Amino acid sequence: MPKTLNRVLLGLAGLVLLVLGGSVLAVGLGAPAPSWWIHDGRHDVLLDDSERTRWRDDAWWWPTVIAVLAVLLFLALWWLVSVLRRRRLAEVLVDTGDGAGALLRGRALQSALAEDASSLDGVNRAHVDLTGRRTAPRARMNLVLDPHADPSATLHALSAETLAHAKDSAHLDALPSEVRMRSVRHREKRVS
C-alpha cells in the first residue's frame, strides 16, 4: 500500500475515532450533547430495546450486518498485513562455494552499494533499497546527479563498476536493478 494512502487512511480513522470518543467522553462527563449527537443525554443508552429489535423480523437485516462486518474485518486485516509486511530485504544468502553459505545483512549491501554509487563521477547522493528474495535480491537505486553529470555515462559506470562489483562480491548470479536519476536542485541566491 502506498505510504501516502496509508497515512491518509490512518489520519481519517484517527480523526473519526477522536471525534466520536471525545464526544462520548464529554457527554458521559455531563457536557451538553452536540446537535449531531444521536442520544439525548448522559444517562441515555447506546441501543435501547426498540432500536435493537426493530429489524429482527426482516430476513435481510442480519445477513447484511454480518456481511458488512465481515468485509470491514477483511479490509482491516488486509491493511494490517500491508503495513507490517517488510519492504526491504533483511539478508542476502551468499554462496561460499563449500555447499554451506553465509548470510549478508541487507543493510550492509545497501550501504556498500550507496557508497560506491556516491563515489562515481557526477553523483551527488545515492540511496539504495534491496527487495526480492534473499537468494535473488533486486536493487532499487535513487541517484541525485550533479548539474554537469551525463546520465548515460553515469548509468554505464554504475552498471559496469558498482553493480558488477556488488554482484561479484556477493557471488550472485544476477542483480537486477531499477535506477532512478534526477538532478540536484539548488536554491536561487540573490546577488547584489
C-alpha positions in Angstrom: 0.0 0.0 0.0 1.5 3.4 -0.9 2.8 5.3 2.1 0.6 8.4 1.4 -2.6 6.4 1.2 -1.7 4.6 4.4 -1.1 7.9 6.2 -4.3 9.4 4.9 -6.4 6.4 5.9 -4.7 6.4 9.4 -5.4 10.1 9.8 -9.0 9.8 8.8 -9.6 6.7 11.1 -7.9 8.5 13.9 -9.9 11.7 13.4 -13.2 9.8 13.3 -12.3 7.8 16.5 -11.1 11.0 18.2 -14.3 12.9 17.5 -16.6 10.0 18.4 -14.6 9.1 21.5 -14.2 12.6 22.7 -17.9 13.3 22.3 -18.9 10.2 24.2 -16.5 11.1 26.9 -17.7 14.7 27.1 -21.4 13.7 27.2 -20.6 11.0 29.8 -18.9 13.6 32.0 -22.0 15.8 31.8 -21.3 18.2 28.9 -24.3 19.1 26.8 -24.7 16.8 23.8 -23.7 18.2 20.4 -26.5 18.9 17.9 -25.5 15.9 15.7 -25.3 13.5 18.7 -27.8 10.6 18.3 -28.7 10.4 22.0 -30.2 13.0 24.4 -28.1 13.0 27.4 -25.8 11.4 30.0 -28.0 8.5 31.0 -29.2 7.5 27.6 -28.1 4.1 26.4 -26.5 3.4 23.1 -29.1 0.9 21.9 -32.5 0.7 23.7 -34.9 -2.2 23.3 -36.8 -0.7 20.4 -33.7 0.0 18.4 -32.3 -3.5 19.0 -35.5 -5.3 18.0 -36.6 -3.0 15.2 -35.2 -5.1 12.3 -35.5 -8.5 13.9 -38.4 -9.7 11.7 -36.8 -8.6 8.4 -34.9 -11.5 6.8 -32.3 -9.3 5.1 -31.1 -7.5 8.2 -28.8 -9.9 10.0 -27.1 -11.3 6.8 -26.4 -7.7 5.7 -25.0 -6.8 9.1 -22.8 -9.9 9.2 -21.6 -9.3 5.5 -20.7 -5.7 6.2 -18.8 -6.6 9.4 -17.0 -9.4 7.5 -15.9 -7.0 4.8 -14.7 -4.5 7.3 -12.8 -7.2 9.2 -11.2 -8.4 5.9 -10.2 -4.8 5.0 -8.7 -4.2 8.4 -6.7 -7.4 8.3 -5.5 -6.6 4.7 -4.4 -3.2 5.9 -2.6 -4.6 8.9 -0.7 -7.1 6.8 0.2 -4.5 4.2 1.6 -2.2 7.0 3.5 -5.0 8.7 5.0 -6.5 5.6 8.7 -5.8 5.1 9.6 -3.8 2.1 13.3 -4.2 2.4 15.4 -7.3 2.2 16.9 -8.2 5.6 19.6 -10.6 4.5 21.2 -12.0 1.3 22.3 -15.6 1.0 25.9 -15.7 -0.3 27.2 -18.8 -1.9 30.6 -19.5 -0.2 31.4 -22.4 -2.6 31.6 -25.1 0.1 28.0 -26.0 0.0 27.1 -24.1 3.1 26.6 -20.4 2.5 26.7 -17.2 4.5 24.2 -14.5 5.3 25.0 -11.0 4.4 23.0 -8.3 6.1 20.8 -6.4 3.6 21.7 -3.0 5.1 25.4 -3.7 4.7 25.0 -4.4 1.0 22.7 -1.4 0.6 25.2 0.9 2.3 28.1 -0.5 0.2 26.1 0.0 -3.0 25.2 3.5 -2.0 28.8 4.4 -1.1 30.1 3.0 -4.4 27.4 4.8 -6.3 28.1 8.1 -4.5 31.8 7.9 -5.4 31.0 7.9 -9.1 31.8 11.0 -11.1 28.7 13.2 -11.3 26.7 11.5 -8.5 25.8 13.9 -5.6 23.9 11.4 -3.5 22.7 7.8 -3.8 20.0 5.8 -1.9 19.6 2.0 -2.3 16.9 -0.3 -1.2 17.1 -4.1 -1.6 13.9 -6.0 -2.3 13.1 -9.5 -3.6 14.2 -12.8 -2.0 17.3 -13.5 -0.2 18.5 -15.8 -2.9 17.6 -13.4 -5.7 17.8 -9.8 -4.5 16.8 -6.8 -6.5 18.2 -3.2 -6.1 16.2 0.0 -6.3 18.6 2.9 -6.6 17.8 6.6 -6.5 20.7 8.8 -7.7 20.9 12.6 -7.4 23.2 13.8 -10.2 25.3 16.9 -10.3 24.3 19.5 -12.9 27.3 18.7 -15.1 26.7 14.9 -15.0 26.0 12.9 -18.1 23.2 10.4 -17.2 24.2 7.8 -19.8 27.8 7.8 -18.7 26.8 7.6 -15.1 24.4 4.7 -15.8 27.2 2.9 -17.7 29.7 3.4 -14.9 27.1 2.3 -12.3 26.3 -1.0 -14.1 29.9 -1.7 -15.2 31.5 -0.9 -11.8 29.2 -0.6 -8.8 26.6 -3.2 -9.7 29.2 -5.6 -11.1 31.4 -5.3 -8.1 28.4 -5.9 -5.7 27.3 -8.9 -7.8 30.8 -10.4 -7.8 31.4 -9.8 -4.1 28.2 -11.4 -3.0 28.5 -14.3 -5.6 25.2 -13.5 -7.1 24.1 -14.8 -10.5 22.3 -11.6 -11.2 21.5 -8.3 -9.5 18.5 -6.8 -11.4 18.3 -3.1 -10.7 16.0 -0.2 -11.1 17.8 3.1 -11.3 16.1 6.5 -11.0 18.1 9.6 -11.6 17.3 13.2 -11.0 19.4 16.3 -11.0 20.3 18.2 -7.8 18.3 21.4 -7.3 20.0 24.4 -5.8 18.2 27.3 -4.3 18.4 30.6 -6.0 20.8 33.0 -4.4 20.3 36.7 -4.6 23.4 38.6 -5.8 23.6 42.3 -5.2 
